[in-house]
Amino acid sequence: MGVDVSRRALLRGRFDRTPSLRPPWSLDESTFTAHCTQCADCVEACETGIIVRDAAGFPQVDFQRGECTFCQACVDVCQAPVFRDPEREPPWGQVAEIGPACLGPQGIYCRSCGESCETSAIRFVYNAHRVPEPRVDTEACTGCGACVAICPTQAITVGPPLPPRREETP
């Protein structure tokens, strides 16, 4: 039987229901928490220091600390059956999402996220009457998180891709 992390957090008085972002190539949440030994080998092996322990003691990714280089060190060091094969599968389906705190739509010029994006997945929409606004190309985004910590307003998160927005027609 797996550990219900949300129940454990509730008992400790933590009410944040945001699921933890597990290291790349992790199996689904219930399998991961059922088999993870919480040994912290992956935390120690992470070359960029972005894998930390969550409130329940399980490893999670914290992009405020840096970006993921997909080095596979977390997978290589882990003895528990909690990871998919990195040679056969992509690391994850996570992508960057730009939230309402972004400076561009507020008329303030900023290109920090785009400059930090190695795959050029963050592109800017130009208009003669406003500053450029960032957009994420979800096909190009690897979910590395390089854009998260650099954002001056913490407007960027990394998570599962959202369904495409439907354009409203009058």
C-alpha positions as a printed NumPy array, in Angstrom:
array([[  0.   ,   0.   ,   0.   ],
       [  1.347,   3.435,  -0.972],
       [  1.715,   6.477,   1.206],
       [ -0.978,   9.104,   0.755],
       [  1.217,  12.182,   0.964],
       [ -1.76 ,  14.558,   1.045],
       [ -3.172,  12.807,   4.129],
       [  0.162,  12.918,   5.876],
       [  0.466,  16.642,   5.103],
       [ -3.06 ,  17.27 ,   6.391],
       [ -2.226,  15.607,   9.691],
       [  0.805,  17.862,   9.993],
       [ -1.316,  20.95 ,   9.358],
       [ -0.157,  21.531,   5.782],
       [ -3.018,  22.178,   3.431],
       [ -1.198,  22.749,   0.15 ],
       [ -2.757,  20.308,  -2.326],
       [ -0.224,  21.034,  -5.074],
       [  1.311,  17.707,  -6.058],
       [  5.084,  17.458,  -5.831],
       [  7.036,  17.352,  -9.061],
       [  9.041,  14.146,  -8.837],
       [ 12.461,  13.714, -10.502],
       [ 12.538,  13.056, -14.256],
       [ 11.633,   9.549, -15.425],
       [  9.651,   8.919, -12.216],
       [  6.792,   6.467, -12.325],
       [  3.283,   7.642, -11.421],
       [  2.842,   9.226,  -7.98 ],
       [  1.266,   6.265,  -6.203],
       [  3.891,   3.802,  -7.474],
       [  6.681,   6.259,  -6.719],
       [  5.621,   6.867,  -3.109],
       [  4.877,   3.176,  -2.546],
       [  8.386,   2.078,  -3.566],
       [ 10.631,   5.052,  -2.767],
       [ 12.747,   4.284,   0.302],
       [ 13.417,   7.984,   0.999],
       [ 17.14 ,   7.218,   1.119],
       [ 17.997,  10.602,  -0.472],
       [ 20.574,   9.099,  -2.835],
       [ 18.962,  11.003,  -5.701],
       [ 19.11 ,  14.239,  -3.681],
       [ 22.863,  13.77 ,  -3.204],
       [ 23.454,  12.714,  -6.822],
       [ 21.649,  15.667,  -8.454],
       [ 24.348,  17.722, -10.187],
       [ 22.317,  20.944, -10.081],
       [ 20.916,  20.485,  -6.566],
       [ 17.275,  20.774,  -7.612],
       [ 16.113,  17.523,  -6.03 ],
       [ 15.081,  18.111,  -2.433],
       [ 12.857,  16.326,   0.062],
       [  9.188,  17.305,   0.208],
       [  7.25 ,  17.628,   3.481],
       [  6.725,  13.845,   3.558],
       [ 10.413,  13.069,   2.939],
       [ 10.085,  12.042,  -0.71 ],
       [ 12.295,  13.574,  -3.415],
       [ 10.821,  16.4  ,  -5.425],
       [ 12.146,  18.904,  -7.937],
       [ 12.534,  22.535,  -6.847],
       [ 13.221,  24.744,  -9.853],
       [ 13.833,  27.749,  -7.622],
       [ 17.228,  26.123,  -7.008],
       [ 18.167,  25.726, -10.694],
       [ 17.378,  23.704, -13.778],
       [ 17.357,  20.035, -14.699],
       [ 20.062,  18.968, -17.141],
       [ 18.502,  15.502, -17.511],
       [ 21.859,  13.974, -16.556],
       [ 20.098,  10.81 , -15.307],
       [ 22.181,  10.74 , -12.094],
       [ 19.004,  10.375, -10.01 ],
       [ 17.95 ,   7.352, -12.051],
       [ 21.409,   5.782, -12.052],
       [ 21.902,   5.997,  -8.284],
       [ 18.444,   4.817,  -7.233],
       [ 18.07 ,   1.201,  -6.086],
       [ 14.244,   1.337,  -5.803],
       [ 11.945,   0.543,  -8.76 ],
       [ 10.6  ,   4.094,  -9.087],
       [ 11.975,   5.219, -12.471],
       [ 11.195,   4.51 , -16.108],
       [ 13.992,   3.635, -18.557],
       [ 15.711,   6.891, -19.612],
       [ 17.109,   5.25 , -22.728],
       [ 13.628,   4.475, -24.058],
       [ 11.371,   7.224, -22.73 ],
       [ 11.409,  11.001, -22.426],
       [ 12.079,  12.381, -18.938],
       [  8.538,  13.677, -18.427],
       [  5.649,  15.489, -20.012],
       [  6.132,  18.636, -17.923],
       [  6.286,  22.032, -19.609],
       [  6.659,  25.64 , -18.513],
       [  3.532,  27.696, -17.964],
       [  3.524,  31.471, -17.718],
       [  1.037,  32.823, -15.199],
       [ -0.727,  36.169, -14.751],
       [  2.124,  37.736, -12.742],
       [  4.205,  37.941, -15.952],
       [  5.488,  41.459, -16.616],
       [  4.894,  41.425, -20.407],
       [  1.091,  41.573, -20.326],
       [  1.414,  44.329, -17.69 ],
       [  3.311,  46.486, -20.174],
       [  6.743,  46.003, -18.568],
       [  9.579,  44.871, -20.805],
       [ 11.231,  41.628, -19.639],
       [ 12.792,  38.784, -21.59 ],
       [ 14.487,  36.879, -18.773],
       [ 12.657,  33.616, -19.409],
       [ 13.346,  33.616, -23.135],
       [ 17.028,  34.362, -22.647],
       [ 17.378,  31.421, -20.254],
       [ 15.582,  28.945, -22.532],
       [ 18.182,  26.782, -24.267],
       [ 15.631,  25.184, -26.618],
       [ 14.047,  28.546, -27.586],
       [ 10.685,  27.206, -26.43 ],
       [  9.736,  30.622, -25.033],
       [  8.998,  32.97 , -27.872],
       [  7.782,  36.538, -27.765],
       [  4.701,  37.901, -29.476],
       [  5.285,  41.404, -30.786],
       [  2.72 ,  44.127, -31.349],
       [  3.348,  47.769, -32.247],
       [  1.207,  48.916, -29.322],
       [  2.677,  46.902, -26.429],
       [  5.827,  45.218, -25.177],
       [  6.574,  41.647, -26.299],
       [  4.697,  38.934, -24.401],
       [  6.168,  35.457, -23.855],
       [  4.468,  32.304, -25.108],
       [  5.591,  28.73 , -24.465],
       [  5.904,  26.386, -27.406],
       [  4.882,  23.205, -25.582],
       [  6.288,  21.05 , -28.384],
       [  9.772,  22.535, -27.919],
       [  9.701,  22.876, -24.116],
       [ 11.609,  20.147, -22.272],
       [ 10.38 ,  21.193, -18.834],
       [ 13.971,  21.789, -17.651],
       [ 12.89 ,  24.691, -15.445],
       [ 15.676,  27.089, -16.444],
       [ 13.074,  29.827, -16.814],
       [ 11.551,  29.407, -13.341],
       [ 14.153,  30.856, -10.965],
       [ 15.162,  33.63 , -13.367],
       [ 11.626,  35.077, -13.521],
       [ 11.54 ,  38.258, -11.393],
       [  7.867,  37.773, -10.481],
       [  7.806,  33.969, -10.074],
       [  5.209,  33.848, -12.848],
       [  6.528,  30.591, -14.331],
       [  5.768,  27.09 , -13.146],
       [  6.541,  23.694, -14.638],
       [  3.873,  21.05 , -14.73 ],
       [  1.684,  18.942, -16.989],
       [  0.702,  20.705, -20.21 ],
       [ -2.594,  22.516, -20.039],
       [ -5.245,  21.87 , -22.667],
       [ -5.07 ,  24.404, -25.505],
       [ -7.019,  27.597, -24.916],
       [-10.005,  28.065, -27.135],
       [-10.171,  31.448, -28.734],
       [-13.42 ,  33.181, -27.88 ],
       [-15.473,  34.292, -30.829],
       [-17.995,  37.108, -30.548]])
